[in-house]
Amino acid sequence: MSFTKEQLLPGENLVILARQNPLVLFRPVLLNIAALAVFSVISYFSKRIWLMALFIIPLIYLLGEFFAWRKREYILTDRRVVKQEGVFSVSSFDAPLDKINNVFHQQNLMGRLLNYGNVGLETASEQGTTTFDFLAGPLDFKNAIVRQREMYNSDARTGSSVHQQTVPQLIEELASLRNRSIITESEFQEKKRALLEKL
């Protein structure tokens, strides 16, 4: 399932939807090329063409890695950073911008040449450090997080982020998202608690 506008919280705006660099598929593609060469040679010299059917094993592995890559998304909104992945079962990680203490990125020489790398978040929550691996355009993603965090904190300091009179309405909209199974009960309770703390 890809991240959609319906998964945004009330009043939340999507800033960036990023993915891993396609080069993350280099290893499974290389494995398939090698497997094709090996099975072709074995089939030719053994006169057993049916051995080529074994090539379906690395091919299935490649397809699985491709679909996993397509479903692995890194999302930045004006309120949080989301890491979502999974083909058949989806898992996600949310880091509210006000809980992010530090943002860093790592790129080796090859990563700098081909524009991929890792972005890490250090949060005040129990998760500690979370890494977004092999991200395409890691420096852009990191800088966007820093900008959004500063804007969010600035809004919070001036009191423009959430007003008391809008809290009940936001809770109602969150309840609607929960009832439509867009967010879980635990996510609803967490966001509701955060809103009530701002009263």
C-alpha positions as CSV (number, residue, x, y, z in Angstrom):
1,M,0.0,0.0,0.0
2,S,1.5,3.4,-1.0
3,F,1.2,6.4,1.2
4,T,-1.9,8.4,0.2
5,K,-3.4,11.7,1.1
6,E,-6.0,9.9,3.2
7,Q,-3.3,8.8,5.6
8,L,-2.4,12.5,6.3
9,L,-3.6,13.8,9.7
10,P,-6.2,16.6,9.8
11,G,-4.5,19.8,8.6
12,E,-1.3,17.9,7.7
13,N,0.5,18.6,4.4
14,L,2.8,16.2,2.4
15,V,6.3,17.7,1.8
16,I,8.3,14.9,0.3
17,L,7.7,11.3,-0.7
18,A,11.1,9.6,-1.2
19,R,12.3,6.1,-2.0
20,Q,15.6,4.2,-1.9
21,N,17.9,4.7,-4.9
22,P,17.1,2.0,-7.6
23,L,20.8,0.9,-7.2
24,V,19.6,-1.0,-4.1
25,L,18.4,-3.6,-6.7
26,F,21.9,-4.0,-8.2
27,R,22.7,-7.1,-6.1
28,P,19.6,-9.1,-7.0
29,V,19.9,-8.1,-10.7
30,L,23.6,-9.2,-10.7
31,L,22.6,-12.5,-9.1
32,N,20.0,-13.1,-11.8
33,I,22.5,-12.4,-14.6
34,A,25.0,-14.8,-13.0
35,A,22.3,-17.5,-12.4
36,L,21.1,-17.2,-16.1
37,A,24.7,-17.6,-17.3
38,V,25.3,-20.7,-15.0
39,F,22.0,-22.4,-15.9
40,S,22.5,-21.7,-19.6
41,V,26.0,-23.3,-19.5
42,I,24.9,-26.3,-17.5
43,S,21.8,-26.9,-19.7
44,Y,23.9,-26.6,-22.9
45,F,26.6,-29.0,-21.9
46,S,24.4,-31.5,-20.0
47,K,21.8,-31.5,-22.9
48,R,19.1,-31.0,-20.2
49,I,17.2,-27.9,-21.2
50,W,14.7,-28.4,-18.4
51,L,17.4,-27.2,-16.0
52,M,16.7,-23.7,-17.2
53,A,13.4,-23.9,-15.3
54,L,15.5,-23.5,-12.1
55,F,16.2,-19.9,-13.2
56,I,12.7,-19.1,-11.8
57,I,14.1,-19.2,-8.3
58,P,16.5,-16.2,-8.6
59,L,13.8,-14.5,-10.8
60,I,11.2,-14.8,-8.0
61,Y,13.8,-13.3,-5.6
62,L,14.4,-10.4,-7.9
63,L,10.7,-9.7,-8.2
64,G,10.2,-9.9,-4.5
65,E,13.1,-7.3,-4.0
66,F,11.6,-5.1,-6.6
67,F,8.1,-5.0,-5.1
68,A,9.6,-4.5,-1.6
69,W,11.6,-1.5,-3.0
70,R,8.5,0.0,-4.6
71,K,6.6,-0.3,-1.3
72,R,9.4,1.1,0.8
73,E,8.6,4.8,1.2
74,Y,10.1,7.7,3.2
75,I,7.6,10.4,3.8
76,L,8.1,13.9,5.2
77,T,5.1,16.0,6.1
78,D,4.9,19.4,7.9
79,R,4.3,17.5,11.2
80,R,6.2,14.1,11.1
81,V,8.6,11.8,9.3
82,V,7.2,8.4,8.3
83,K,9.0,5.2,7.2
84,Q,6.6,2.8,5.6
85,E,7.4,-0.6,4.1
86,G,6.0,-4.0,3.4
87,V,4.4,-5.9,0.4
88,F,1.8,-8.2,2.0
89,S,2.0,-6.8,5.6
90,V,2.7,-3.1,6.1
91,S,4.8,-1.7,8.9
92,S,5.4,1.9,9.6
93,F,7.4,4.2,11.9
94,D,6.4,7.8,12.8
95,A,8.6,10.5,14.2
96,P,6.9,13.7,15.1
97,L,9.0,16.7,14.2
98,D,9.0,18.1,17.7
99,K,10.5,14.8,19.0
100,I,13.5,14.8,16.6
101,N,16.7,15.9,18.4
102,N,19.2,15.4,15.6
103,V,19.3,14.6,11.9
104,F,22.4,13.3,10.2
105,H,23.3,11.7,6.8
106,Q,26.1,9.4,5.7
107,Q,27.5,9.0,2.1
108,N,30.6,7.1,1.0
109,L,32.4,8.1,-2.2
110,M,30.2,5.9,-4.4
111,G,27.1,7.3,-2.7
112,R,28.3,10.8,-3.4
113,L,28.9,10.0,-7.1
114,L,25.6,8.2,-7.5
115,N,23.5,10.4,-5.1
116,Y,22.5,7.9,-2.5
117,G,23.2,7.5,1.2
118,N,21.7,7.1,4.7
119,V,19.7,9.6,6.7
120,G,19.4,9.1,10.5
121,L,17.0,10.5,13.0
122,E,17.7,10.7,16.8
123,T,14.4,11.1,18.6
124,A,13.4,11.6,22.2
125,S,11.1,8.5,21.9
126,E,12.0,5.0,22.9
127,Q,13.0,4.1,19.3
128,G,16.2,6.2,19.7
129,T,18.0,6.3,16.4
130,T,16.2,5.4,13.1
131,T,18.0,5.1,9.8
132,F,16.6,5.5,6.3
133,D,19.0,3.3,4.3
134,F,20.2,3.8,0.7
135,L,18.0,6.9,0.2
136,A,18.1,8.7,-3.1
137,G,19.1,12.4,-2.6
138,P,19.9,11.9,1.2
139,L,21.2,15.5,1.7
140,D,18.0,17.0,0.2
141,F,15.9,14.8,2.4
142,K,17.9,15.7,5.5
143,N,17.8,19.5,4.8
144,A,14.0,19.3,4.2
145,I,13.6,17.6,7.6
146,V,15.7,20.3,9.3
147,R,13.7,23.1,7.6
148,Q,10.3,21.5,8.5
149,R,11.4,20.9,12.1
150,E,12.5,24.6,12.5
151,M,9.2,25.8,11.0
152,Y,7.2,23.5,13.2
153,N,9.1,24.6,16.3
154,S,8.7,28.3,15.3
155,D,5.0,27.9,14.9
156,A,4.8,26.1,18.3
157,R,6.6,29.0,20.0
158,T,4.3,31.6,18.5
159,G,1.3,29.5,19.5
160,S,0.0,29.2,15.9
161,S,0.1,25.4,15.6
162,V,-3.0,24.4,17.5
163,H,-5.5,26.6,19.3
164,Q,-7.8,25.4,22.0
165,Q,-11.0,26.0,20.0
166,T,-9.7,23.6,17.3
167,V,-8.7,20.7,19.5
168,P,-12.2,19.1,19.7
169,Q,-12.6,19.3,15.9
170,L,-9.2,17.8,15.3
171,I,-10.0,14.9,17.7
172,E,-13.3,14.3,15.8
173,E,-11.4,14.2,12.5
174,L,-8.9,11.8,14.0
175,A,-11.7,9.5,15.2
176,S,-13.1,9.5,11.7
177,L,-9.7,8.4,10.4
178,R,-9.6,5.6,13.0
179,N,-13.2,4.5,12.1
180,R,-12.1,4.2,8.5
181,S,-9.1,2.1,9.5
182,I,-6.7,4.7,8.1
183,I,-5.0,5.0,11.5
184,T,-4.9,2.5,14.3
185,E,-6.5,2.8,17.7
186,S,-3.1,3.2,19.3
187,E,-2.2,6.0,16.8
188,F,-5.5,7.7,17.5
189,Q,-4.9,7.6,21.3
190,E,-1.4,8.9,20.9
191,K,-2.5,11.8,18.7
192,K,-5.5,12.6,21.0
193,R,-3.2,12.6,24.0
194,A,-0.8,15.0,22.3
195,L,-3.7,17.4,21.3
196,L,-5.1,17.4,24.8
197,E,-1.7,18.2,26.3
198,K,-1.7,21.4,24.2
199,L,-4.9,22.7,25.9
